């Protein structure tokens, strides 16, 4: 099941340069700064940028004006100009928190997550309690698939700020990624104490419970998610998957069919339904479902294998051969596919091809067995 990142609104940090609070370095540009602030208040970002540029010309050492100019460039969607402004501010004052933060925000907005990570960490060195910087750092790490570090940042957020369901859900997702299933269960449970009606969180809790071997509780969580939101995608699939692992094929098939009603494009649900039909010897239904799977995803090897088996049972040897030749082309190290291909060649009267396929299957099986034995015998 997919786990998406925490969603937050990106706010840009603005350094005040008002008439009431103004540094000595900025005093010569007081008039321009006030005009810029007034324009910004009216969302007239073009005028604000002009006034801040004038302020920098009048007072070159006014680093606050440089930062604010970068902020206004962001408002004008001029990201590269914003980056130049923030870098210029940092060249003048490397300890300027607002410049590091805004530079990180700009890199994040333009999907340069490595650079965002660096800038946001620099910001947090100067202000470790800034929640927005830590949120964006966590999101950057998630985008970079550095899930362990992302989990750490989210843990810090949970400690820093009052309990927030969104942060807890994001942290729970990281625990799922890291296979820390008991921690995920505890975290999603805590999130549900804050938002008991969150169907997606119940779905995630069910996934964590299922992965931690608590199937009964997982079923309850999935059923609660469906009760709260009958149209929630992946919930019926998740519930069906638990039933499938228990061998409850009827219940599993029902849930997979419900998932497909909501989400016809879900390949996994269609594959599982097709496989159950095959196990039940309902070959026409199996072929119908599995054909749609391999049409949607031609590289889905298990679907190719099961569909080929169904075609063999139906006596469609040539179609089975075509499917299995595709399968072994996708994975030339797959002994089961070669064995099935040998059977299909035999039924089609292609004895020499069958001998080669069986020999390949035997060779690959022996190699796989040796790899397993070597792995077990190592200290």
C-alpha positions, 0 to 999 in steps of 0.5 A: 500500500502506498504511503504518501508524505505529510502535506503542509502549507509552505509559508515564506518567512519575512524579516520585518523592516518596518518604520518602528523597528529598523536597524542602523544599517537600514536607516538610510533606506527607511523611506524605501523600506516603508514603501515596500512594506506598504506595497506588500500589505496590498499584495503588490509584489512588483512594486514591493520588489522595486522598493526593496531594490531601491533600499538595497541601493541606498543602504547596501549593508541592509541585509534585511532588505536583501532577504525581503527582496528574495521573499518578494521574488518568490511571490512573483514566482522568480525562484532563481532571483530569490535564491540569488538574493538569499545567497547574497544575504548569507554571504554578508551574514552567514548566521542569518536564520531567515535567509537559510530558512527562505533559501530552504523553502525556495529549494523545496518549492522547486523540488531541489530536495538535496539543497533544501535539506542542507539549507534547512539543517543550517537554519535549524542549527540557528533555531532548533525549535523552529517547527516549519523548518523541521517540517520542511526538512522532514518532507525533503528527506521523505522526497529523497527516500531517506526515511530513517532521517525523516523519522528522526525529524518527525520525532523531534516535531512531536516533542517540540509541538503539541500533539498534531495528528498530521505529524503523527500520521507522517511519523507512522508512515515512516515507521511502516517504511522502516518496518518498525511496525509496533511503533507504527501501531502506537503512533497511528493509535495516538493520531486516532485519539486526536482524530477518531474519524480519520478513515485513512488513519484507520487504514494505515493502522490496519496495515501496521497491525497486519504487518505486526501479526495482529490479523484480527485487530487489522480486520477491525481497523480496515472495517472501521475505515470502510465504515467511515468512508465507503469509497476509500481506495485500497481499504477493501483490497487491504481487508481482502488481503488479510482474508486471503492470507487466512485462506478465506477465499470467498471473503477475499474475493468479495473484497477484491471485487468491491475494490475493483468497483471503486478502483478498476485500475488497481492491478493487484486487486484484479490479479488476486481476484483472477488467481482465486478464480484460477484456484477455484477452477473457474478458468473463464473468469480467471482468464478474463481478469488476468488478461486485463492485468497483463494488458495493463502491466505487461511486465507483471510476471506472476500474472503471466504465469497464472494466466499461462497455467489457465490457458494450458488447462483450457488447452490453448497451448500456443497462447500459453507458450506466447505468455511464458516466452514473454515471462522468461524473457522478462526473467531468464532466471525463473525456473518455474516459468521454464518448467511451465514452458516445457510443459506447454512445448510438450503439449504442442508437440515441440519436443526439442524445445521442451527438452531445452526448457526443462534442462534450463529449469533444472539448471536454474533450480540447481543453481538456486538450491546451491545459493541457498545452501551457501547462504545457510553454510556461511558463518 
